């Protein structure tokens, strides 16, 4: 069994890392939205595991692609897309936080998507390849805001002090789209 790992290429190891972390994310999400694990300590541990597994997933995919592609410019493109995706996810989270600060009763996804679309268009004026990010970036706020709408409707049975469980529910929305 151990000799099998010595025969693997480094790119295959990164792919296995990404697959294993993706499976672990699914398991942690299922634990995180369960009523039994709503205590603060267990929720924090699950959330830490989710963040760690997401990081391993992105590292595994990124390095698998960088090692598998033997063209310098293609590797630079892959790296740039990943970095830009992470930056736009941060910007999206910031936009969502500002939106949720003002809106507490009904979440309208179109506002956040419009602001993100406007930012991409403005950046695309200066650097046209940013327009390609519309395909990659727009699904993220749709998933997150859909989960927030479900939280407001009471789908996950959260108490007001279960913020960590709400964060785990947001991770859940990345994998399983919630119904309205």
C-alpha positions in Angstrom: 0.0 0.0 0.0 2.8 2.4 0.9 4.6 1.7 -2.3 1.6 3.0 -4.3 2.2 6.5 -2.9 5.9 6.4 -4.0 4.8 5.7 -7.6 2.5 8.7 -7.7 3.5 11.9 -9.5 3.4 15.0 -7.5 0.5 16.3 -9.6 -1.5 13.2 -8.7 -0.9 13.7 -5.0 -2.3 17.3 -5.3 -5.3 15.9 -7.2 -5.9 13.3 -4.4 -5.5 16.1 -1.8 -8.2 18.1 -3.6 -10.6 15.2 -3.8 -10.1 14.2 -0.2 -10.6 17.7 1.0 -13.8 18.0 -1.1 -15.1 14.8 0.5 -14.1 16.2 4.0 -16.0 19.4 3.2 -19.2 17.5 2.5 -18.9 15.5 5.7 -18.1 18.6 7.8 -21.0 20.5 6.3 -23.4 17.7 7.1 -22.2 17.6 10.7 -22.3 21.4 10.9 -26.0 21.8 10.0 -27.0 19.0 12.3 -28.8 20.0 15.5 -26.5 17.9 17.7 -23.4 20.0 16.8 -24.8 23.5 17.4 -22.7 24.1 20.5 -20.2 26.9 20.1 -17.1 24.7 20.7 -18.2 22.0 18.2 -19.4 24.6 15.7 -16.1 26.5 15.8 -14.2 23.2 15.4 -16.3 22.3 12.3 -15.9 25.8 10.9 -12.2 25.7 11.3 -12.1 22.3 9.6 -14.2 23.7 6.7 -11.9 26.7 6.2 -8.9 24.3 6.4 -10.4 21.9 3.9 -11.4 24.7 1.5 -7.8 26.0 1.7 -6.4 22.5 1.0 -8.9 22.1 -1.9 -7.9 25.3 -3.6 -4.2 24.5 -3.0 -4.6 21.0 -4.4 -6.5 22.2 -7.5 -4.1 25.1 -8.1 -0.9 23.1 -7.8 -2.4 20.2 -9.8 -3.1 22.6 -12.7 0.2 24.4 -12.4 2.2 21.2 -12.4 0.1 19.5 -15.1 0.3 22.4 -17.5 3.8 22.7 -19.0 3.3 26.0 -20.7 4.5 29.1 -18.7 1.8 31.4 -19.9 -1.0 29.0 -19.3 0.3 28.5 -15.8 0.3 32.2 -15.3 -3.3 32.4 -16.6 -4.4 29.6 -14.2 -2.7 31.3 -11.3 -4.2 34.7 -12.2 -7.7 33.3 -12.5 -7.4 31.7 -9.1 -6.1 34.8 -7.4 -8.7 37.0 -9.1 -11.4 34.6 -8.0 -10.3 34.7 -4.4 -10.1 38.6 -4.6 -13.6 38.8 -6.0 -15.0 36.4 -3.4 -13.6 38.8 -0.8 -15.1 41.8 -2.5 -18.4 39.9 -2.8 -18.3 39.1 0.9 -17.7 42.7 1.7 -20.6 43.8 -0.6 -22.9 41.2 1.0 -21.9 42.4 4.5 -22.7 46.0 3.6 -26.0 44.9 2.0 -27.0 42.8 5.1 -26.1 45.7 7.4 -28.9 47.8 5.7 -31.4 45.1 4.8 -32.6 42.8 7.5 -36.1 41.6 6.4 -35.9 40.6 2.8 -32.8 39.8 0.8 -32.8 40.7 -2.9 -30.0 39.0 -4.7 -30.2 41.2 -7.7 -28.8 44.2 -5.8 -25.6 42.4 -4.8 -25.2 40.9 -8.3 -25.7 44.3 -9.9 -23.0 45.9 -7.8 -20.6 43.0 -8.5 -21.4 43.2 -12.2 -20.8 47.0 -12.1 -17.4 46.5 -10.5 -16.4 43.9 -13.1 -17.5 46.2 -15.9 -15.6 49.1 -14.5 -12.5 47.0 -14.1 -13.1 45.5 -17.5 -12.9 49.0 -19.1 -9.3 49.2 -17.9 -8.4 45.6 -18.4 -10.8 43.8 -20.8 -10.0 40.2 -19.7 -11.9 41.0 -16.5 -15.1 40.5 -18.5 -14.4 36.8 -18.6 -14.7 36.7 -14.8 -18.5 37.3 -15.1 -18.8 33.5 -15.8 -16.7 32.6 -12.7 -17.7 35.2 -10.2 -21.5 35.7 -10.4 -22.5 32.2 -9.1 -20.8 32.8 -5.7 -23.1 35.6 -4.4 -26.2 33.7 -5.8 -25.3 30.7 -3.6 -24.5 32.7 -0.5 -27.4 35.0 -0.6 -29.8 32.1 -1.3 -28.6 30.5 1.9 -29.1 33.7 3.8 -32.6 33.9 2.5 -33.2 30.4 3.7 -31.7 31.3 7.1 -34.2 34.2 7.4 -37.1 31.9 6.5 -36.0 29.5 9.3 -34.9 26.5 7.2 -31.9 25.7 9.4 -33.7 26.3 12.7 -31.0 28.7 14.0 -31.1 30.7 17.2 -29.9 34.3 17.2 -26.7 33.2 18.9 -25.8 30.5 16.4 -23.7 32.7 14.1 -21.1 29.9 13.6 -23.8 27.5 12.5 -25.1 30.1 10.1 -21.6 30.3 8.6 -21.6 26.5 8.2 -25.0 26.8 6.5 -23.5 29.3 4.1 -20.8 26.7 3.2 -23.7 24.2 2.7 -25.2 26.5 0.1 -22.0 26.2 -2.0 -22.7 22.5 -2.5 -26.5 22.2 -2.4 -28.6 25.0 -3.7 -31.5 25.7 -1.4 -35.1 26.0 -2.6 -37.0 29.3 -2.2 
